[in-house]
């Protein structure tokens, strides 16, 4: 990806089919990378895509691809 895409934990959670808390735990464990700004976690689109390619299903990969495309537009 050429442009950085940043997703809120809720957006990442919906794409993965998990809770926001699960995304936060994976972020804290270093499984997902991103930034923290004023106490809010922002997940890197690249990191989320890498994560679902390694651990997810085809439908999750497609969901994350679609989400990143929508955020980018």
Secondary structure, 3 states (H helix, E strand, C coil): CCCCCEEEHHHHHHHHCCCHHHHHHHHHCCCCCEEEECCEEEEEHHHHHHHHHHHCCHHHHHHHHHHHHHHHC
